Every structure is written in C-alpha cells, then in structure tokens.
Amino acid sequence: MEQKNNTGALFLNDKKESDKHPDLTGNLTDNNGKKWRVAGWQNTSQKGNKYISLKISEFQAPQSNDSDSNDLF
C-alpha cells in the first residue's frame, strides 16, 4: 500500500505475546518520503486518563529467507 508523505496507520498487534510487545504497530512516511516503523502501547495515567505511548524507529524491509542469496561461492 503506497502512502502519501506525512501519513501513516496503526493496526492492532495480533502477534502480541507479552506486555513488552506493542498493542499497535504500523508505519508512517515523513515529508521526505522516508518510511518509519511505529509501535504503540495503551496506557493509563496516574489520574486515570487513557493514552497511547509511541516509539518510532527506522523501517527495515523484511529479510528474504532465500539461502542462495547469501552464498559467496
């Protein structure tokens, strides 16, 4: 799915196995066209207000499992 600059999307993380895993995952594209990975955790403040904390990191394309691509000889 092609994204316009300065846009992104978050989805529920159906692979969450522990509290350290994000509740939401997705990506965004900045104004230079660079893609970023976004992770979000649902939290509640001490005053009882719900919020989502975010972590943004560089996007890394999934690596191929093709063993022939790593052969040197």
Backbone hydrogen bonds, N-H to C=O, Kabsch-Sander energy under -0.5 kcal/mol:
donor,donor_aa,acceptor,acceptor_aa,energy
6,N,29,T,-1.9
7,T,4,K,-0.9
7,T,29,T,-0.9
9,A,27,N,-2.2
11,F,25,T,-2.9
13,N,23,D,-2.9
14,D,12,L,-1.0
16,K,13,N,-1.0
21,H,18,S,-1.2
23,D,40,G,-1.8
24,L,40,G,-2.3
25,T,11,F,-2.5
26,G,38,V,-1.9
27,N,9,A,-1.3
28,L,36,W,-2.1
29,T,7,T,-2.7
30,D,34,K,-2.8
33,G,30,D,-1.9
36,W,28,L,-3.0
37,R,57,S,-3.1
38,V,26,G,-2.6
39,A,55,K,-2.3
40,G,24,L,-2.7
41,W,53,S,-2.3
43,N,51,Y,-3.2
45,S,49,N,-3.2
48,G,45,S,-1.9
51,Y,43,N,-2.4
53,S,41,W,-2.4
55,K,39,A,-2.3
57,S,37,R,-2.3
59,F,35,K,-1.3
67,S,65,N,-0.9
69,S,66,D,-1.2
70,N,67,S,-1.1
71,D,68,D,-1.1
